[in-house]
Amino acid sequence: MREARLFVVGREPLDLRNIEVDFDDTWWIGQNGAEHRGVKGSKVDGGVAVRQGDSGGLVFANTGLTGQARGLVSGIGSGGSNEILWTEVTDIYNAFGLRLAPPY
C-alpha cells in the first residue's frame, strides 16, 4: 500500500518530509528489545524521513485543508534514515483503553 502526503513534525518546526506508506501493518524489535507493531514508510524522494531525536514526534496526513494525526514516530527502518516506523494513533488509544469524545 502506498500513500503519499504523510509528514513528520521533527526537531525543526513543521519539518515536512513527504512520506509514503510501504507496509501498513508491520512488526519490529525496538532498541529496548520489545516487540512493536506499527507502520513502515519511506521518503518519497529517497531523502531523510526520520532522524535521531525524532522519536515521539507527530506523524500526520495532509487531507486537503486540514491534517489528520496518524501516529508517533517510533524508529528508523532497517533501510536507514529514509525509512520511518511509527505507531498508529488507534493502537496507542487501544493500548490505554482510550477513545475520542464525540463532537459537541
C-alpha positions, 0 to 999 in steps of 0.5 A, a space after each residue: 500500500 502506498 500513500 503519499 502526503 504523510 509528514 513528520 513534525 521533527 526537531 525543526 518546526 513543521 519539518 515536512 518530509 513527504 512520506 509514503 506508506 510501504 507496509 501498513 501493518 508491520 512488526 519490529 524489535 525496538 532498541 529496548 528489545 520489545 516487540 512493536 507493531 506499527 507502520 513502515 514508510 519511506 521518503 518519497 524522494 529517497 531523502 531523510 524521513 526520520 532522524 535521531 531525536 525524532 522519536 515521539 514526534 507527530 506523524 500526520 496526513 495532509 487531507 486537503 485543508 486540514 491534517 489528520 494525526 496518524 501516529 508517533 514516530 517510533 524508529 528508523 527502518 532497517 533501510 536507514 534514515 529514509 525509512 520511518 516506523 511509527 505507531 498508529 494513533 488507534 493502537 496507542 488509544 487501544 493500548 490505554 483503553 482510550 477513545 475520542 469524545 464525540 463532537 459537541 
